[in-house]
Amino acid sequence: WKKVIQSLHKKNRVCIYDRANLGKSDKSQGHYDLGTIVEHQNVLLQRAGIQPPYVMVGHSYGSYPIKLFNHLYPEKVSAILLVDPSLYGQFRSHIKKWDAKNDTYDADTKKNMEAELASWHGAPDNLEKINMRTSSTFIQQSDDFGDTPYVLLWNRDAIWVPANQTPDNWHPAVWERIKKSYSTELNKMQTLSKDTKITFATTPEHYIQKHEPEIVIAEINYLLNKL
């Protein structure tokens, strides 16, 4: 984010922070999910004396706190930029692709299913120790962006085109559920606001802010000019 910050801070106040369990922030204590993340974010801004409204920018999983923050504090959000974001339904869809009651899985597929479901219902095993099950519920129950100005910035190759033929080692019914859920969640991401701009970087890299910071800067300035 260094080049983005260096460009923007000349005329704007720029705030960036590490979530719990990342960077210089403390470790999370007890149950930790999206609700906790947004509470931390709101308190942090209050204690720092940063007055709303905010232009909120999130990359990858950083898209998740923005949706819940906007739901809880819509009056504090003036515009939103999501940079190559995680699809909002992807974690729940990842689990819902399984249907052991109606499908017949081989031993390896069943083992993979059991491992994923155990992680979903048990202790989080991701880097940040975020409870994805409860976090996904927050996302499912939170409002869209209404008429808030919204830019969705994808990397060049972000839109996945699934193969019609089932790949090797995939159960056909599971593959069909994956394709259907991806199409549904992608459409939702692209229709979150009545004031939406969708654009693509020229880089195929996920970290657009590192490999093509100028387009991130341009889209933030686009949103600032709308305010």
Residue pairs with C-beta under 8 A, 6 or more apart in sequence:
1 16
1 209
3 209
3 213
3 214
3 217
4 209
4 213
4 216
4 217
4 220
5 14
5 16
7 213
7 217
8 14
8 217
8 220
8 221
12 224
13 50
15 45
15 48
15 50
17 25
17 41
17 44
18 24
18 25
19 25
19 37
19 40
19 65
19 128
20 26
20 27
20 28
20 32
20 36
20 37
20 40
20 128
21 27
21 28
21 32
21 127
21 128
21 129
22 127
22 128
28 36
28 128
28 129
31 131
31 134
32 124
32 128
32 129
32 130
32 131
33 130
33 131
33 132
33 134
33 135
33 138
34 64
34 65
34 68
34 130
34 134
34 135
34 138
34 139
35 68
35 134
35 135
35 138
37 64
37 65
37 68
37 130
38 65
38 68
38 69
38 72
41 65
41 69
42 69
42 72
42 73
45 52
45 54
52 73
52 75
52 76
52 77
52 78
53 75
53 76
53 77
53 78
54 76
54 77
54 78
55 78
55 79
55 80
55 81
55 220
55 223
55 224
55 227
56 66
56 69
56 70
56 77
56 79
56 80
56 81
57 80
57 81
57 82
57 83
57 216
57 220
58 64
58 65
58 66
58 80
58 81
58 82
58 83
58 85
59 82
59 83
59 84
59 85
59 207
59 208
59 209
60 83
60 84
60 85
60 86
60 206
61 86
62 83
62 85
63 82
63 85
63 86
63 88
64 86
64 88
64 135
64 139
66 77
66 80
66 82
67 88
67 139
67 142
68 138
68 139
68 142
69 76
69 77
70 77
70 80
70 142
70 143
70 145
70 148
71 141
71 142
71 143
72 142
74 143
74 146
74 148
77 148
78 148
78 149
78 227
79 148
79 149
79 150
79 151
79 223
79 224
79 226
79 227
80 145
80 148
80 149
80 150
80 151
80 193
80 223
81 150
81 151
81 153
81 216
81 219
81 220
81 223
82 150
82 151
82 152
82 153
82 189
83 153
83 208
83 209
83 216
84 153
84 154
84 155
84 158
84 201
84 206
84 207
84 208
85 152
85 189
87 93
87 182
87 185
87 186
87 188
87 189
88 139
88 185
88 188
88 189
89 136
89 139
89 140
89 181
89 184
89 185
89 188
90 185
91 132
91 135
91 136
92 136
92 139
92 140
93 177
93 178
93 181
93 182
93 185
94 116
95 116
95 117
95 120
96 177
96 181
97 174
97 177
97 178
97 181
98 113
98 116
98 117
98 174
99 173
99 174
99 177
100 110
100 113
102 173
103 171
103 173
103 174
105 113
105 171
108 169
109 171
109 174
119 125
120 132
120 133
121 133
124 130
124 131
124 132
126 132
144 191
144 192
144 193
145 192
145 193
146 193
146 194
147 193
147 194
147 195
148 193
148 195
149 193
149 195
149 197
149 223
149 226
149 227
150 192
150 193
150 195
150 196
150 197
151 196
151 197
151 198
151 199
151 219
151 222
151 223
152 189
152 190
152 192
152 196
152 197
152 198
152 199
153 199
153 200
153 201
153 208
153 215
153 216
153 219
154 198
154 199
154 200
154 201
155 200
155 201
155 203
155 204
155 205
155 206
155 208
156 200
156 201
156 202
156 203
156 204
157 204
158 200
159 186
160 182
162 175
162 178
162 179
162 182
166 172
166 175
167 175
190 196
190 198
195 226
197 219
197 222
199 215
199 219
201 208
201 211
201 212
201 215
202 212
202 215
203 211
203 212
205 211
205 212
208 215
208 216
209 216
